[in-house]
Amino acid sequence: MYLGHGAYGVEAASRLYFSKTNKQLNLEEAALVAGIFQTPERQSPFVDMKRATSRRNVVLQRMADERYITQAQADAAKQKPIVTRGAPNQAPGIAPFFVEEVRKHLERQYGAKVLYENGLSVTTTLDPQLQELANRSLEHGLRAYDKRHGWRRPTRNVVAENHTIEGYKDDRWTRGIVVGDVVPAVVITAPKTGPARLKIGSSRVDLERAGYAWTRRTSAVDLFKPGDLVDVAIAKLDATGGAATVTLEQTPLAEGAMLAIDNHSGQIKAMVGGWSFNRSKFNRAVQAFRQLGSTFKPIVYTAAIARGFTPTSILMDAPVSYPAGNGQIYSPHNYDHKFLGPITLRYALEESRNIPAIKMMDTLGPKNVLEYAKRFGFEEEFPPYLPIALGAGDATLLDITSAYTTFPNQGVRMKPFMVLNVKDRDGNLLEENRAEPSDVIRADTAYVMTNMLRGVLTVRGTGARAAGMAGDWPLAGKTGTVDDNTDAWFVGFDPDITVGVWLGFDDKRKSLGAVEQGAFAALPIWMEFMKAYIAGRPDTDDPPHFEAPGNIVFLAVDKSNGSVLPAEMPDAIHEAFISGTQPGANTFNRQQ
């Protein structure tokens, strides 16, 4: 039961409007809260005091008519003014998508009456600092993507809405504004030459040409007109708190999602389900089923390693065709439409080559590969077709991020969860959740895969732009891009945390653009998050390690053909093998 301004339930509303518990409300205050139920957006005292008072009085009279109170009590309460003590324009919560998922869980588990009327005390897994990092990283990434695709003229003009420029007020202006905030501003003047003049609350600021250079416009008059409502980022503030320097922004049209999961416990530490909870409450982190693109390839190669292949196994990157039924022929191709001939399994993964992944799926058998997908936690029934190797199956960001936690956690996946415990208003424990482990693959297989996925974040891989970071901190991951660039993915991890990023439009048919692959659109968001996460750790001078099981053997190998090299060779890859599968160990190096 929504009661306005982000408050669900009587208890939350009591605290919002009166800074009291619901048991502490007096008669007229309780009547006001009851009256808001009808249309909280219109009858909140923070929105319309006259309407809120009228509705409160209707409730009081109904209580008298039903003999819950006397007419004299009702009349006396009607004469009292409404005195609010809450804060209607408080900053929105940092994790609305996460909180909504928790709320839905509680309502399913305990019912609306217990949740909204009796009240519950809930301890969650959320890490506020990581959540703030996720919010900021995704916002920056979506804004950067949007700017790459050009300026759009403003859709609102306060003059056209019958306001005056000087008289217009925005709710956002009532909260504190600090450097880095993006806030609405009203255009006062937009000259052909010189800076545009904008209004932000009581402040007047200039928007210089450098602040809108990304639009590729040379004059403010080409961007907007007086009265237009635009977004600006606060770059500098003067000593009195007025905005000194601003840059032009615009609300992105694309959507995105981000998740951070603790590898060792499955606790969800951060969740962003879209650009804005106010724009759309649809949680793209857990509700959006999208094609996975190349993020699924590690599942295929995990099955291969478990079946005896090694990182130096030679795969053929060459044209291939398969009958597809009804006289159709399936002829997959690589992203660059080139064929490289014999390459190592490691190279196929690092460079995300499509043909070797398809051939491996065919060699292992689609049903066998999909058995591994089930082990990794994918609940969808993927059809046993070869294109699944390239991520043609649909899954959520939660599915793929949780699956990847298996690699750094020595083959064990912890079931993801958000609620640690729930207590009733008297402190009685109603629910307690702990890590639920599931053995997915052997620890040695997990380590070999982790070692190969580290190669993605080197100058050899599709995640090369993160090579500098990965040289200083143990990082691994995989890019993913869906046909026509409708979806961009990156999922990566260190020994302790796995973070997944997705970008796309809610309309699955709409492309992000010609160059917007996972490495270009999603990876920078992940990098921004991980840089801040690493900087905030106490062990930056002594990084953690991906722990190798005792049966892992390391050899220096040639990156082009996998042949063993002297350990001191500068360009050699420090390759990991499961003992007994390394070259020269009385085994054979499988080829495909």
PESULDA-V32949 format. One line per field, one symbol per residue. phi: phi as a letter, one per 40 degrees, with the letter a starting at -180 (. if undefined). psi: psi as a letter, one per 40 degrees, with the letter a starting at -180 (. if undefined). A space follows every 10 residues. Layout:
phi = ???
psi = ???
This chain:
phi = .cbgfgcbgc cccccccbfb ccccccdccc ccccccdcac cbbccccacc cccccdcccc ccccccgcbc cccccccccc ccbcbcbcbc dcdcbccccc ccdccccccb gcccccbcgb bbbbcdbdcc ccccdcccdc ccccdcccbg cbcdcbbccc cgbcccccbb dcccccbbdh cbbcabccbb ccbgccbbbb gccbbbbcdc cbdccgcbac ccbabdgccb bbcccabccc gccbbbbcba ccccbaaabb bcccbgccca abbicaccca cccccbbccb ccfcccddcc ccccccchcb ccdcbccada bbcbgfgcbc bcacdcfbbb gcbcddcccc cfcccccccc dcccgdcccc ccdccchccc ccccbdccdc gcccacccdc ccdcccccbf gbbcccabbc abbcccgccb aabbdbcbcb accccccdcc cccccccbcc bccdcccccc cbacbaiaca acdgfcbbba baabcbabbb bbbibccccc cchcbccdcc ccdccccccc ccccccccbc cadcbccccc ccbbbcbccc bgccbcdccc cccccbbcdh bcdgbfbbcc bb
psi = hhfifehhid dddddddefi iddeiadddd ddddddddgd ddeheedgdd dddddddddd dddddefdii ddddddddeh ihhieagdfi iiiegddddd ddddddddde idddddddii hhhiehhddd dddddddddd dddddddeei ihiieihddd efiiddehih ddeeiihihd ihiiihhdig idiiiihihh beihihhidd efddeeieid dediiheihi hihhdiiide eihdhiihii hidiiiiiih hhdedehhdi hheidhdddh ehhededhhi ieaeeedddd ddddddeeii dehhihgiii iiheifeihh giiidefihe ahiidddddd efhddddddd ddddhddddd dddddeehei ghigidedde feihiidddd ddddeddeff ehhhhiidhd ihiaeeehhd hhiihgihhd iidddddddd ddddddfied iefdeeddde deihiiahih hiiefdhhih hiiaedihhi hiiaidheeh ieidegiddd dddddddddd dddddeiefd egiiihhhid ehhhihihdd eeihiidehd eihgihihhe eiheffiihi i.
